[in-house]
């Protein structure tokens, strides 16, 4: 989906609201899986890492290293807890 118009418009930005990053290298020894989609899109140049925001992450991160790769790609990554503190209240 991200790469469909890559030749015409180039890499796209993305606002991703989910509990998981979906930037795993592999899932169950598979390079193409539901948890690897954004990593493949970034590697293929379909996403512009400087325009990717991942909000609400709360799962699959067992250590700081689990978020090291997305953050090294210049993605803006925030947990659900941190995002809640950005919320506008009445």
C-alpha positions, -999 to +999 in steps of 0.1 A: +000+000+000+028+025+009+048+017-022+019+017-047+025+053-057+061+056-047+072+063-083+047+092-085+048+108-051+079+094-034+080+083+003+050+092+024+045+102+060+024+082+084+005+087+117+004+052+132-018+048+163-014+013+177-001-006+207+028-021+187+055-006+165+052-033+137+089-028+129+102-062+138+130-077+118+112-111+116+082-127+132+082-164+136+112-166+111+091-146+085+104-113+071+069-105+058+043-105+086+018-082+103+045-071+128+071-063+101+052-041+077+066-007+087+102-019+089+099-033+053+082-001+041+111+020+057+137-003+042+121-001+008+120+037+009+082+039+009+080+057+042+098+090+050+111+083+085+111+120+093+074+121+088+064+090+107+047+093+141+039+062+162+015+069+190+002+048+219+028+021+219+024-002+249+031-037+238+059-060+225+085-038+241+103-058+267+134-036+269+147-002+257+165-021+229+131-031+214+125+006+205+161+013+195+157+005+158+126+027+152+141+056+171+174+052+152+154+057+121+143+091+133+107+080+139+088+099+166+077+072+190+056+078+221+040+054+245+003+054+254+013+068+289+033+097+274+007+105+248-020+107+274+001+135+291+000+155+258-038+154+257-059+185+259-082+186+289-111+209+296 
